[in-house]
């Protein structure tokens, strides 16, 4: 239980001693050694090489790698620990562990990356509370695919789907990325042995989300990735800033901009739910950057101020206007509230309806989203944070020729384009706060309870915030936009 004092000894990885954890007044499993203490010698050598700033690729390639590394994990033997609890009462601080795990074998087309910083996504929250299913089922299925993928089927799962860091070593067949290269990683893992994946890699039957449906994720000192997950780190950003956009930025790009989903064009009216959040903060930027008209839904005036600072003029504050799309029992929807929302939108747009809805809340809002979309318009959906079982009045869909388009992360090209816009300073990180690796349980809890704003970063090898900037001139041009979410 959170709030009790416990001493925990985590299971050893093969050939490695257990890691001891001391009393924790809030129930988190944090190491007894202070965060500032120097790391294991081989890991410290890696960090020293990165911070030197002039270490050659050859020197990076010659660095000795540790047999084990520090990582954030969930345990297979704890998947039932929250049984009987309501979703909100499940506490990631109890299920997320920080321990030493064995460095996996490096395979063809893969790379080890020293992780300077990572970030929290909802998929890490879902993993930590074992909802809607345990991720160990994903790892078991992946492990049956080949001899190489057996590495992923372990009694622990190293989580995390974002990173910024430095390439340490590459496997056979990797030619583009050299040791010492500063990179970020997108989270699409594909095998590409099936023809279905060669038009849009998201269609690969073996498409998975790294760090969620695969092991060896980014909330760690070292990560194992496929080389086709790597992208150049934007030189004007710190490690934590560069790590934070990955999953949500590429997701928003595909969902709203790409030909594979929204196909947004100039002048489109775009309804963005949660417009200042992790996903919505990027959707809002893409709408503005692409000449569309964002109608931003936020939950309070502080969040309204964030989107105003981006240049948004049309804002709907949920708390002020008290939308109630469902009755108190959550069993029936109220179409009159859909109508009220449609009227409010037309007041803001001068009588026009919505061309594209950027949907991700799911059950709570989906009926309203379908209703307010114009005839022939599009509802794009990539998530269901308020529930997966959507309900809507199908008459408003079929009789008005509207379309519901699914969108799930992004392919490599889309992730590259989204990262390129970050590098060009046209799209900016939405980082609001950064935690240490030892605080990852609290970081995940804050996201679980929606206490965060934008994205929440996690320092991994980086000893402090503010490191990793290589292009200070470019940074100075965009500093206000980079810091827009800070402290919110």
N, C-alpha and C positions, 0 to 999 in steps of 0.2 A: 504494500500500500504506500502511496505517496505520503511523505511526512514521517515515515518511520526511519529509524537508523538501522542500516544493514551493512554487513560485510559480505562481499560476494567474491568468489573465486571462479573465474570463467574457465571453460574447458580449454585445454591446450590444443593447438593445432599439431598435426603429426610431427614429432621430433622437436617440439618447442615447449618450453615451460609455461605453466599457467600464469595469467596476469591477475594480480590481487587488487581489489578495490576496497577502500576504507569506508567508514561511516559517512553517510550523506544526509544532511538534515532535511532535504526535500525529496529523498528517494531516488535521486539520479545516480547512475553508475558513472562516477568520475574518478580518474586515477588519483591515487594517493600522492603522487609526485606533482609538484606545481607545474602549471602550464609553461612557465618560463624556463624550466629545466632543460638542459641540452638534450637533444634526442639521441637515440641509439647511434653509435659512431658512424656506421655506413650511411644512415639516413642524414645525419648531420653533415657528412661530406657532400652529399647531394645538394642539400640546402646551401652550403657554403659556395659550391660551384655556381649555383643559380644566382646567388646574391652578389657574387664577384662582378658579374656583368660583362666579363671579357673572356670567359672560359670557352675554349674552342670546341667545335663539334667532336674532334678526335678525343679531346680530354673527357668530354661527356661520355663518349662511347667506351672509354677505358675505366669509368667509375665502377667499382665493385658494388653489386646490388645485394641488399640484405636477403636472408632466407625468409624473413617475415616482416610484416609492416602493420602499422596501426590503422584500424578501420572501424567504421560504424556498422554493426550487424544486428540482425534479428536471428533468433534461434528456432530451429524446427521443433524442438521439444517444448516450446512455449506457445504454440499456436492457439491453444485453448485457454490461455491465461485470463482472457477477458470475457469468457463465456458467461452469459446472463446479464452483462452490463449494457446499458444504452450506449449508442455510438459516441455520444458526446462525453460520456464518463470514462472512455477508454484512454489511458494515459501513455503516450509515446515514451515518457521518461522511464517507464517500467520495462518496456520491451526493447528499446534501442540500447545496445551495449557498445562500449569502446574497448576493443581488445586487439591483441596481436594475432594475425592470421598468416598462413603460409603463402608465400609468393607463388602464384600459379605458373605453370609452364607457359612459355611464349610460343605461340603457334604461327604458321604462315599467315601473312597479311595482317599481323597484329603489332601492337606497340605497347610498351610500358610508358606511362606518363607520371612524372612526379607532380602530384596535385598540390598546387599552392592554395587554391580556394575552390569551393563548391557552393551549392545553394540548396535550399529546401523547396521541393515541389509537392503538390498534393499526392503524387504517387508514393512518395516516401511516407507521408502520413498514412495512406491506405495500407502500405506494407507494414507499418509499425502497429496498426490496430487490427491487422489480419482481416481487412474488409476490402471488397466484398468477398474475396476468397484469399486464402493464404498464397503467397507468392512461391511457396515451395512446390506447388503443383506445376508452375511454369518451369522451374529449374529441373524438376524430374523429367518433364516432357522434352525439354531441350537436351538433357543429358542422354536421352535415348537416341538422339539423332546420329551421332558419330562417336568415334573414339575420342576425338578432340573435345567435343562438347560435354563429355562426361565430367570434365573439370568443374563444370558449373553446378552439378548436382551434389551439394554438400549439406551438412547439418546446420550450416549457418549461411546467411545471405548478406553479402556486402552491398549496401544500398547506395543510392545517389545517382542522378541522371544529368548532372552538370559538372563541368570542371574547367579550370584554367590552370595551365602548368607548362611543363617542359618535357619534351620527348627524351627518354633515357635510352631506349633500345628498341630496335624494330626486328620483326621476324622475317623469315625468307620471303622474297617477292616484293617487299616494300621498297620503293624507289623514290617516292616524292618527299618523304619526311625523314630528316636526319636527326640524330641525337643533338640536343641543344636547342632545337627549334621551339620557340614559344607558341603555344597552341591553345585553342579551346576545343571542346568536343561537343558534337550534337549526339543525340541519344538513339538514333536509328541503327539497329543491328540487323543485317540481312545476310543471307547465304548466297543468293543469286544463282542457284543451280537450276531453277525453274524458269521457263521462258516468260511466265506471267510477270516477273519482276523487272523485265528489261525494257518496259515502256515507262512505267512509274514504279520505282523500287518499293514504294509503300504497298504495292500489290504482290510482293514476294510472299508466297505461302509461309515462309520462315521469317517473316518480319517480326521483330521484337523490339521492345524498349529496353535499352541498356540500363542496368542498375535497378530495374523493376522486374522485367521478365528474363533477365540474365544476371549473372553474378559479377563480382569484382567491379562495383560501381565507383562513383566519384567522391563519396564522403569517406575519404581515406588519404593516407600519405602517398600511396601509389595506386594507380588504376590500370586495368587491362582493357584496351579498346581495340576495335578493328581500325586499321589505318584509314579506311574511308569514312570514319567518323571525325577525322581531324580537320580543323580549319585554322587559319592564321589568327593569332591573338591580336585584337585591335591595340595598336601601340600606345594610344593616348589614354588607355584605361588602366586602373589598378587591377591586381589579380582578382579581388572580390567583385569588382564591377564587371570585369570581362567574363567571369564565371556565371553571373546571374541571368543574362538574357537567354542562354542556349535553348532550353526546352520551350519556354513560353514564347520567345521571339519567333522562332521558326514555326511554331504551331499557329500563331496569329497571322504570319505571312501566308501560309498555305490556306488557312481558313478564309481569309479576307481577300487576298490579292491574287493568288495563284489561279491559273486556268483549271486546276483540279478541284476548286471549290467555289469561292465567292465571285471571282473575276470582277472585283470592284473597279469602277471607272469614275472619271471625274464627274462631279455633280450628283453622285448617288447619295441618297439619304440612308445613313447607316445607324441602326439602333444598336448601341453597345451596352450590354449589361455589365455591371461591375467595372465601369470604365476606368477606374483608377487602380484596379487590382493588378495581379501578376500578368494575367492574359489581357485584360481590358486595357491596361496601360499601354501595351504595345498596339492593340487594335486601334485605340484612339490616335496614336502617332501615325499609324499607316493610313488611316482615313484622312487626317490632316495633310500628311505628306503627299497623298495621292489625289488631292483635289476634291475629295468627297466631303459630305456634310455630316459630321458625327452628332448624333443625339445621344448624349451620355447619361446613363442611369447610375447614380451613386447613392450612398446610404446616409451621408451627413454633409454638413457644410464644409468641413475641413477637406473632405475628398472632392467636393465641388470646386474648392479653391485650387486644388492640384490641376484638374482638367482645364480650369479657366487659365491657369498659368501656361498651359500648352497652346492656348488660342481657341479653345472651345467656347461657343456662344450658347448652344442649345443644351440645357442641363435639366434633368429631372431628379429631384431629391426625394428618394423613397420615404425617408423618415418624415419629411414635412408634408408630403402629399398622401401618406398613409394608405398605400395600395394594399388591398386585401383580395388577392386573386383566388384564395381558397377560404372555406369556412374554418372556424376555429378547430374543428376536429380533423381538418385536412382531408375530408372525404368527398367534397363537392366543390367545383369551381363556380365563380361568380361572373358570368358573361357581362354583367353591367360594368364590372371593373375593367374588362377588356375594352369595352366601348369608351369608358372614361379615359383610359390610356390613349386610345386612338384619337380622341378629341384633343387631348393635351399635346400629342405629337403634331397634329395639324395646326394647333395654335402656334407652335414653335417654328414650323416649317413654312408657314404661309399657305396652308391648305393642302400640302402634299403628304402622301403616305410613305411608308418605309420601303426602300428597294432591297436592302439586305439587313437581316438581323444577325448579329454576332452572338450566338447562343452558347452558353456553357453552364448556367445554373441548373437547367434541366427541369425537373418536375414542377418546381415552384412557378416558373415563368413560361413554360413552353406553350400552354394554351393561349396566353396573351400574345406571345411572339407570332404564332400562326395567324391570329386574328388581325393584328395591326399591319402585317405585311401587305403591300399593294398587290393588285392583280398581276400575276406573272412574276412576282418577286421571289426572293430566296431566303430561306432560313438555314443558316449554316450552323452545324452543331459539332462540338468537339469534346464535350464532357457533360457530366450530370452531377454537379457537386451537391445539389439538394435532393437528389433521388433519380434513379434510372428509369422508373416506370412512368413515362410521359403520358399525359392525356391532353387531347385537343379535339375540337369539333371539326371533323373531317369535311363537313360541308364547305367550310371556309377555305379549305385546301383545294379540293377537287373542282369545285364550281368556279373558283377564281384562278385556276391553273398555276397555283403557287408550287414551289418545289422545296423539299427538305433535302439538304445536301450534307452528307457526313464528311467529317474531316478529322484525321488522326495524325498528329505530329506532322512530319514533312519528309520529303525525299532529300537526298544529298544536295541536289542542285538548288532546291528551295532553301535548305538550311544555309548553303553557301551564299545565296543572294541576300538572305536576311542578315547574315553576319557581315557581308560586304556593306550593307547600309549602315550598320553600327560603325564599321571602320571609317566610312565616309562622313560620319557625324550627322547623318540625316535621321537616324533613329538612335535613341539613347537608352541606357540601362534605367531600370526602375527600382534600383536598390534602395531600401529604406533603413536597414539595420544589418549588422554583421555580428555573428556569434563565433566563439571559439569551437573547435571540434568537441571539446569536453562539454559544451553547452548544447549539443545538438538535440538532446531530448527536449529541452525547453524550447528550442527553436521550432521543432516539429509540433509541440503542443500549442505554441502561439499561432501557427498556421492552421492547425486543427480547429482552434476556437476562433479563427478569423480575427485575431488581435493584431495581425500584421497589416502592412500596406505595401503594395508593389511586390517586390521580391525580397526574401531574407537570405543573406549570404552566410557562408561558414568558412572560416579560415582553417586550412588543413596544415600544410607545411609553412605557410607564410606566418612569421612570428607576430605580425601586427598589420593593421590596415594601412593603406596608402602606398604600398610597394608595387613595383612592376611597371611604372609609367616609363615609356621610352621616348614618346613624342610630346614634350611639354608644350610646344607651341600650338599644336592642334588641340591639346587639352584645354588650354587657356581660352580658346575660341568657344568652347562648348561647356564650360564649367558650370554655369547656372543650370543648364538642361541636365547635365550629368547628376547634379545634386538635388534635383527637383523633389525627389521623394525622401530625401534624407531627413531623419528626425520626425517623420510623420507617423 
